[in-house]
Amino acid sequence: MPVHYPTIPVTITGRTCCILWKIRKESEPPMKDEKSRWERETLQPNLDRFPARKETFETSSGILLEPAYVPTKSEAEFIRQVGFPGEFPYTRGIHPAMYRSRMWTMRQYAGYASAEQSNQRYRYLLAQGQTGLSVAFDLPTQIGYDADEPISLGEVGKVGVSISSILDMETLFKEIPLEKVSTSMTINAPAAVLLAMYIAVSKRQGADPAKLRGTIQNDILKEYIARGTYIFPPKPSMRLITDIFQYCQQQVPRWNTISISGYHIREAGSTAAQEVAFTLANGIAYVEAAIHAGLDVNEFATQISFFFNAHNNFLEEVAKFRAARRMWAHIMAERFGATNPRAQMLRFHTQTAGSTLTAQQPENNIVRVTLQALAAVMGGTQSLHTNSMDEALWLPTEKSVRVALRTQQIIAHESGAADSVDPLAGSFLVEELTDQIEKIASDYIENIDQRGGALAAIEQGYIQGEIQDAAYRFQQAVERKEEIVVGVNAFQIDEKVDLERLKVDPTIEQEAHARLKALRSGRDAAKVSELLTRLEKAAHTSENLMPLLIEMVEHDITLGEICNLLRREWGEYQQPQ
């Protein structure tokens, strides 16, 4: 039955309107009862005539979606759990004004072939309005080998730029003042060596290392879980990470010493809630390692950052970022006793989801990337990379990279999405999804704690197994067409892909060999020998290795020479069988 409100004659003034509103509010049935009435009287008759497309609707995390949502929080609960931007627990963003004051950093991930060619791409992107650099390294560099080592054959410059020495790094940033640009480097196992090269190049430019801004990924745990570009066993790997924490805290205070990555966990097939859970569990392990090394949580934690994926389920992704921010604030404050607000804040970079890009109908990827980028912005990211439409086929061309960058710029300047802080706050569905993701992720973290922490859970294969199961379930759903991928399992066409292709010149490998030969013949052999001996001894002490690594690269000792020595001293990591 329709609800009838009592009527009284009133004069329409501010006071009497308030009286009428109060009478109505007190007379209305509870919201849950009204929802039940709507489901019974309005929704079900409609569904009887027009059945739902499927039995259940759910997110990637298995959260069942109701057809419509109503508020479930009191005002007090909303203020406590959601609050306001720039205030604990930072659900709504870490800055009070967010993009009203400053846009996110538009940081396109780039690098291929030689340092010279990548430098040209960086300068092109900066000229097109990019506001930060993001370096992609080739596979040999990522696992600590020089370009002229036998294992590098055929891989030099293929999936990123080849960097073997400080001369390569110097060429990579030619005519780019490092004191004035923020640089992110996706490098993990040999992160300390690449950071040493970056600092050494900045000094050659006359820059003050204390003014350098940027990030190294430096996240070895997710390499063991999902990506595979590890070198050393966990103990020495964690030692390198805490050495970087300590050195940068003192010498490079504006640098993000780690970017704890959920991106690759999601690319391996995890759900949104698993991405949050496993990323924050890894974060807990790094904080514990740094505290064990004697560092102050209120200092080193201000230089910790995160890296998340932006996937296709728009509202779930927005909720994911909000949940991660809130969870990390509570973890830092309650578990580790951090009182510095900057040590409680989860600052993060986002990249759109490479695993969602399709080789079929590649232009469709522009739409996917736009939705994913908008989710990252609505979720409050600090920096963003948008994938190019052709990345499922080959390395992106200048044109496709420009379209990807323009996607960010259109969202920033034309959509209005950047004009209000956390614009989806208070959405009944978004708040419910935020709560549900937090609950699922918290349960995972509790399970990981019971197993002895993230490293123990990795060694037991637990985290990898959970991701594999989620990936398998999704693939089954695609094959059964329960999940539609446009152009892949529905809406296919006969097509010939007619896009410009970026090709890497194979002669760059020989050129890299020649540069390394010339470098080794021209350096001070006695000094090189002395520094290698010092590293061999220091590897078995508690000495911070960063100052020595900087000195080594300044004397033209190569990435491969450093990493191969440490391989001999520390051994190599082997995945549990």
C-alpha positions in Angstrom: 0.0 0.0 0.0 1.2 3.5 -0.6 2.4 5.5 2.4 0.1 8.4 3.5 1.6 11.2 5.4 -0.4 13.3 7.8 -1.1 16.8 6.5 -1.4 20.0 8.5 -2.0 23.5 7.2 1.3 25.4 7.2 2.7 28.6 6.0 5.7 27.9 3.7 8.6 29.3 5.6 11.9 27.8 6.5 10.7 26.9 10.0 7.4 25.3 9.1 9.0 23.4 6.2 11.4 21.9 8.8 8.4 20.9 11.0 6.7 19.2 8.0 9.9 17.3 7.1 10.4 16.1 10.7 6.8 14.8 10.8 7.3 13.0 7.5 10.7 11.6 8.6 9.2 10.2 11.9 6.2 8.8 10.0 8.2 6.9 7.3 8.7 3.2 7.7 12.3 2.0 8.1 14.4 1.9 4.9 14.8 -1.8 5.0 11.1 -2.3 5.2 10.6 0.0 2.3 13.2 -1.9 0.3 11.4 -5.2 1.0 8.1 -3.6 -0.1 9.7 -2.4 -3.4 11.2 -5.8 -4.1 7.8 -7.5 -3.5 5.5 -5.0 -5.1 7.5 -3.4 -7.9 10.7 -5.4 -8.7 9.3 -9.0 -8.7 6.3 -8.3 -11.0 8.7 -6.7 -13.4 11.1 -9.7 -13.3 8.2 -12.0 -13.8 7.6 -10.3 -17.1 11.3 -9.6 -18.0 13.6 -12.1 -16.4 17.1 -11.0 -15.3 19.9 -11.7 -17.7 21.5 -14.2 -15.3 20.7 -15.8 -12.0 23.2 -13.9 -9.9 25.3 -10.8 -10.5 28.7 -10.6 -8.7 32.0 -8.8 -8.9 35.4 -10.3 -9.6 35.8 -10.8 -5.8 32.6 -12.9 -5.6 30.6 -10.1 -4.0 26.9 -10.7 -4.8 25.3 -7.6 -6.1 21.7 -6.7 -5.2 19.5 -5.0 -7.7 19.4 -1.7 -5.7 21.0 -0.5 -2.5 19.8 1.7 0.4 21.9 3.4 3.1 23.2 1.2 5.9 25.4 3.6 7.8 24.4 6.0 10.5 25.9 9.5 10.3 28.3 8.6 13.1 29.4 5.4 11.3 29.8 7.3 8.0 32.0 10.0 9.7 34.1 7.3 11.5 34.6 4.9 8.5 34.5 7.2 5.5 35.1 10.7 6.9 36.5 13.5 4.9 39.3 13.8 2.4 42.8 14.4 3.9 41.8 13.0 7.3 42.2 9.6 8.9 41.4 6.9 7.8 41.8 8.5 4.3 39.0 6.5 2.7 38.2 9.6 0.6 41.7 10.5 -0.4 45.0 11.5 1.2 44.8 15.2 0.2 42.0 17.5 1.3 41.5 19.1 -2.1 42.9 16.3 -4.3 42.8 17.2 -8.0 41.2 20.6 -7.4 44.7 21.7 -6.4 46.9 19.5 -8.4 46.3 16.8 -11.1 47.6 13.3 -10.7 51.0 12.7 -12.3 50.6 11.5 -15.9 53.3 9.0 -16.1 53.4 6.9 -19.3 55.5 3.6 -18.9 58.0 3.6 -21.7 61.3 2.2 -22.8 62.6 0.0 -25.6 65.7 -0.8 -27.6 68.7 1.4 -26.8 69.0 4.2 -24.2 69.2 6.7 -27.0 65.9 5.6 -28.6 64.2 5.5 -25.3 65.5 9.0 -24.5 63.9 10.2 -27.7 60.5 8.7 -26.6 60.7 10.3 -23.2 61.4 13.7 -24.6 58.5 13.3 -27.1 56.1 12.3 -24.2 57.2 15.3 -22.1 56.6 17.6 -25.1 53.1 16.1 -25.4 52.2 17.0 -21.8 53.4 14.0 -19.8 54.3 15.1 -16.2 56.5 12.2 -15.1 58.7 9.5 -16.5 58.3 5.8 -16.1 61.1 3.5 -17.2 60.5 0.0 -18.6 63.7 -2.1 -18.6 64.4 -5.1 -20.8 64.5 -8.6 -19.4 68.3 -9.0 -19.0 68.4 -5.7 -17.0 65.5 -6.8 -14.8 67.4 -10.0 -13.8 70.8 -8.4 -13.5 72.6 -9.3 -16.6 74.7 -7.2 -19.0 73.7 -6.9 -22.7 76.8 -8.9 -23.8 76.2 -12.0 -21.5 75.2 -15.2 -23.3 71.9 -15.4 -21.4 70.9 -12.0 -22.9 71.1 -13.1 -26.5 67.9 -12.1 -28.4 66.4 -10.2 -25.5 68.3 -7.0 -25.5 65.9 -4.0 -25.8 62.9 -6.2 -26.6 60.5 -5.4 -23.8 62.2 -2.4 -22.4 65.4 -0.4 -22.5 68.8 -2.1 -22.1 70.8 -0.6 -19.3 74.2 -2.2 -18.4 76.3 0.7 -17.2 76.2 4.3 -16.0 76.9 5.4 -19.5 73.6 3.9 -20.7 71.8 5.6 -17.8 73.4 8.9 -18.7 72.3 8.5 -22.3 68.8 7.5 -21.1 68.3 10.9 -19.4 70.3 13.1 -21.8 68.9 16.7 -21.7 66.3 15.7 -19.1 67.1 17.6 -15.8 66.6 14.9 -13.1 66.2 17.6 -10.4 63.1 18.8 -12.2 61.3 15.6 -13.3 59.8 12.8 -11.3 61.0 9.3 -12.5 59.6 5.9 -11.7 61.7 2.8 -12.5 60.0 -0.6 -12.7 63.0 -2.6 -11.4 63.1 -5.1 -8.5 65.8 -7.6 -7.8 68.7 -5.2 -9.0 66.8 -2.0 -7.9 69.7 -0.9 -5.6 72.1 -0.9 -8.6 69.8 1.0 -10.9 69.0 3.5 -8.2 72.8 3.9 -7.6 73.2 4.7 -11.4 70.3 7.2 -11.3 71.8 9.0 -8.3 75.3 9.0 -9.9 73.9 10.4 -13.1 72.1 13.2 -11.2 75.3 14.1 -9.5 77.1 14.3 -12.9 74.3 16.7 -14.0 75.0 18.8 -11.0 71.8 18.0 -9.2 71.3 17.7 -5.5 70.3 14.1 -4.7 68.1 15.5 -1.8 65.9 17.1 -4.5 65.4 14.0 -6.6 61.8 12.8 -6.9 60.6 9.4 -8.1 60.1 5.8 -7.2 61.8 2.4 -7.6 59.5 -0.6 -7.6 61.9 -2.6 -5.4 59.2 -5.1 -4.5 60.7 -8.6 -4.4 57.9 -10.4 -2.7 55.5 -10.0 -5.6 58.3 -11.3 -7.9 58.3 -14.5 -6.0 54.4 -14.6 -6.2 53.5 -13.5 -9.7 56.2 -12.1 -11.9 59.4 -14.1 -11.7 62.2 -11.6 -12.2 63.9 -12.4 -8.9 67.6 -13.1 -8.4 68.5 -13.6 -4.8 66.9 -15.5 -1.9 64.6 -13.6 0.4 67.0 -12.8 3.2 69.6 -10.9 1.2 66.8 -9.4 -1.0 65.1 -7.9 2.0 68.5 -6.6 3.2 68.9 -4.7 0.0 65.5 -3.2 0.4 66.0 -2.0 3.9 69.5 -0.6 2.9 67.6 1.5 0.3 65.1 2.5 3.0 67.8 3.7 5.3 70.0 5.4 2.7 67.2 7.3 1.0 65.7 8.4 4.4 69.0 10.2 5.0 70.2 11.2 1.5 67.3 11.1 -0.9 64.3 12.1 1.3 61.8 12.9 -1.5 62.3 9.5 -3.2 59.7 6.7 -2.8 61.9 3.8 -1.7 59.4 1.0 -2.7 56.3 0.7 -4.8 54.5 -2.3 -3.3 52.8 -3.8 -6.3 49.3 -5.3 -6.6 49.4 -4.7 -10.3 51.3 -7.9 -11.2 49.2 -9.9 -8.7 46.1 -8.8 -10.5 47.7 -9.4 -13.9 48.4 -13.0 -12.7 44.7 -13.5 -12.2 43.7 -12.4 -8.7 40.4 -10.8 -7.8 40.2 -7.2 -6.7 39.9 -8.2 -3.0 42.9 -10.6 -3.3 44.9 -7.8 -5.0 44.3 -5.6 -1.9 45.0 -8.4 0.6 48.2 -9.8 -0.9 49.6 -6.3 -1.6 49.0 -5.1 1.9 50.3 -8.3 3.4 53.6 -7.8 1.5 53.6 -4.2 2.8 53.3 -5.5 6.3 56.3 -7.8 5.7 58.4 -4.8 4.4 57.5 -2.6 7.4 58.4 -5.4 9.8 61.7 -6.0 8.1 62.6 -2.2 8.3 61.6 -2.1 12.0 63.7 -5.2 12.6 66.6 -3.4 10.9 66.3 -0.5 13.5 64.4 2.0 11.3 61.8 4.4 12.7 58.3 3.7 11.3 57.4 7.3 11.4 60.3 8.2 9.1 60.8 5.4 6.6 57.1 4.7 6.1 56.6 8.2 4.7 58.6 7.0 1.6 56.6 3.8 1.0 54.2 3.9 -2.0 52.0 1.4 -3.7 51.1 0.3 -7.3 47.6 -1.0 -8.2 45.8 -2.3 -11.3 42.7 -0.6 -12.7 40.5 -3.3 -14.1 37.2 -3.4 -15.9 34.5 -3.6 -13.2 34.3 0.2 -12.7 32.5 0.5 -9.4 34.4 -2.4 -7.8 37.7 -0.8 -8.8 36.7 2.6 -7.2 35.8 0.8 -4.0 39.0 -1.3 -4.1 41.2 1.9 -4.0 39.1 3.3 -1.1 39.2 0.1 0.9 43.0 -0.3 0.5 43.6 3.3 1.7 41.4 2.8 4.8 43.0 -0.6 5.6 46.5 0.7 5.3 45.8 3.7 7.6 44.5 1.3 10.3 47.4 -1.2 9.8 50.0 1.5 10.2 48.3 3.2 13.2 47.1 0.2 15.1 49.6 -2.6 14.2 52.8 -0.5 13.9 52.0 2.5 16.1 52.7 5.0 13.4 51.6 8.5 14.6 53.0 10.6 11.7 50.0 11.1 9.3 52.3 10.7 6.3 53.3 7.3 7.5 49.7 6.3 7.7 48.8 7.4 4.1 48.6 4.9 1.2 50.0 6.8 -1.8 49.6 4.9 -5.0 50.3 4.8 -8.7 47.9 3.0 -11.0 48.2 1.3 -14.4 45.4 0.2 -16.5 45.0 -3.5 -16.9 47.3 -5.0 -19.6 45.7 -8.4 -19.2 42.3 -7.0 -20.4 43.7 -5.8 -23.7 42.8 -7.9 -26.7 44.6 -8.5 -30.0 41.1 -8.8 -31.5 39.6 -5.4 -32.5 42.4 -3.5 -30.8 40.6 -0.2 -31.1 38.2 -1.5 -28.4 41.1 -1.3 -26.0 40.8 2.5 -26.0 37.4 2.2 -24.4 38.6 -0.3 -21.9 41.5 1.9 -20.9 39.3 5.0 -20.6 37.0 3.2 -18.2 39.9 1.8 -16.2 41.6 5.2 -16.0 38.4 6.9 -14.9 38.1 4.3 -12.1 41.6 5.2 -10.9 40.8 8.9 -10.9 37.5 8.4 -9.1 39.4 6.2 -6.6 42.0 8.9 -5.9 45.2 7.8 -7.5 48.4 9.9 -7.2 49.8 9.0 -10.6 48.5 7.0 -13.7 49.7 5.1 -16.7 47.2 4.4 -19.5 48.0 1.4 -21.7 48.1 1.8 -25.5 45.6 0.1 -27.7 48.3 -2.0 -29.5 50.1 -3.5 -26.5 48.4 -6.9 -26.9 50.2 -7.1 -30.3 53.6 -5.3 -29.9 55.4 -2.4 -28.3 53.3 0.7 -28.6 54.0 3.2 -31.3 54.2 7.0 -30.9 50.7 7.4 -32.1 49.1 4.8 -29.8 51.1 6.2 -26.8 49.8 9.7 -27.7 46.2 8.5 -27.7 46.8 6.8 -24.3 48.2 10.1 -22.9 45.3 12.1 -24.4 42.9 9.8 -22.6 44.2 11.0 -19.3 44.2 14.6 -20.4 40.6 14.4 -21.6 39.5 12.8 -18.2 41.5 15.5 -16.4 40.4 18.6 -18.3 37.1 17.7 -20.0 35.1 15.1 -18.0 34.6 17.0 -14.7 35.8 14.0 -12.8 38.7 15.9 -11.2 36.5 18.8 -10.0 35.2 17.2 -6.8 36.9 15.0 -4.2 35.8 11.4 -4.0 32.7 12.1 -6.1 31.2 8.6 -5.5 31.4 8.8 -1.7 28.0 8.1 -0.2 26.9 6.0 -3.2 25.1 3.2 -1.4 26.7 0.5 -3.7 30.2 2.0 -3.6 30.2 2.2 0.2 28.9 -1.4 0.5 31.6 -2.6 -2.0 34.3 -0.7 0.0 33.2 -2.5 3.2 32.9 -5.9 1.5 36.4 -5.7 -0.1 37.9 -4.6 3.2 36.2 -7.6 5.0 37.4 -10.1 2.4 40.9 -8.7 2.3 41.2 -8.5 6.1 40.2 -12.2 6.4 43.0 -13.0 3.9 45.5 -11.0 5.9 44.5 -12.8 9.1 45.0 -16.1 7.4 48.4 -15.0 6.1 49.4 -13.9 9.6 48.4 -17.3 11.0 50.7 -18.9 8.4 53.7 -16.8 9.6 53.4 -13.8 7.4 53.6 -13.0 3.7 57.0 -14.7 3.1 56.0 -17.9 4.8 52.7 -17.9 2.9 54.7 -17.5 -0.4 57.1 -20.3 0.5 54.1 -22.5 1.3 52.6 -21.7 -2.1 49.4 -20.4 -0.5 49.2 -17.0 -2.1 50.2 -18.3 -5.6 47.5 -21.0 -5.2 44.8 -18.6 -4.4 45.7 -16.5 -7.4 45.8 -19.5 -9.7 42.4 -20.7 -8.6 40.9 -17.2 -9.2 42.5 -17.1 -12.7 41.1 -20.5 -13.5 37.6 -19.6 -12.4 37.6 -16.5 -14.6 38.9 -18.4 -17.6 36.2 -21.0 -17.2 33.6 -18.2 -17.0 34.9 -16.7 -20.2 34.8 -20.1 -22.0 31.2 -20.7 -20.8 30.4 -17.1 -21.8 29.3 -16.2 -18.3 31.9 -13.4 -18.7 31.7 -11.6 -22.0 34.9 -10.2 -23.5 33.9 -8.1 -26.5 35.5 -9.3 -29.7 36.9 -12.5 -28.1 34.0 -14.7 -27.1 31.2 -12.4 -28.4 30.7 -9.8 -31.1 33.6 -11.2 -33.2 34.3 -10.0 -36.7 36.6 -11.1 -39.5 39.3 -8.6 -39.5 42.8 -7.8 -40.6 44.6 -5.7 -38.0 46.0 -2.7 -39.9 48.0 -0.8 -37.3 51.5 0.7 -37.5 54.0 -1.6 -35.8 57.1 -0.7 -33.7 60.1 -2.8 -34.6 63.3 -3.1 -32.5 66.4 -3.0 -34.7 68.4 -6.2 -33.9 71.7 -4.3 -34.5 71.3 -2.6 -31.1 72.6 -5.8 -29.5 75.9 -5.6 -31.3 76.1 -1.9 -30.6 75.6 -2.7 -26.9 78.4 -5.3 -27.0 80.8 -2.8 -28.5 79.9 -0.1 -25.9 80.6 -2.5 -23.1 83.9 -3.6 -24.6 85.0 0.0 -24.9 83.9 0.8 -21.4 85.8 -2.1 -19.8 89.0 -1.4 -21.7 89.0 2.3 -20.8 88.4 2.0 -17.0 90.8 1.8 -14.1 91.3 -2.0 -13.7 92.9 -1.7 -10.3 90.1 0.4 -8.9 87.5 -2.0 -10.3 89.3 -5.0 -8.7 89.4 -3.1 -5.3 85.7 -2.2 -5.4 84.6 -5.7 -6.3 86.7 -7.1 -3.4 85.1 -4.6 -1.1 81.6 -5.7 -2.2 82.5 -9.3 -1.8 83.3 -8.7 1.9 80.5 -6.2 2.5 77.9 -8.7 1.3 78.5 -10.7 4.5 78.3 -7.7 6.9 75.5 -5.4 8.0 77.1 -2.5 6.2 74.6 -0.4 4.1 75.6 -1.3 0.5 74.2 1.8 -1.2 77.2 4.1 -0.8 79.5 1.4 -2.2 77.2 0.6 -5.1 77.1 4.3 -6.1 80.9 4.4 -6.0 81.1 1.2 -8.1 78.9 2.5 -10.9 80.7 5.8 -10.9 83.8 3.8 -11.7 82.1 2.0 -14.6 81.4 -1.3 -12.9 78.4 -2.8 -14.7 75.1 -4.1 -13.6 76.0 -7.6 -14.5 79.4 -7.6 -12.8 77.8 -6.4 -9.5 74.8 -8.9 -9.7 77.0 -11.8 -10.7 79.3 -11.2 -7.7 76.3 -11.1 -5.4 74.9 -14.3 -7.0 78.1 -16.1 -6.1 78.0 -14.8 -2.5 74.3 -15.1 -1.8 73.1 -17.7 -4.2 69.9 -17.6 -6.4 66.3 -18.1 -5.3 64.6 -21.3 -6.4 60.8 -21.5 -6.4 59.4 -24.2 -4.0 58.2 -27.3 -5.9 
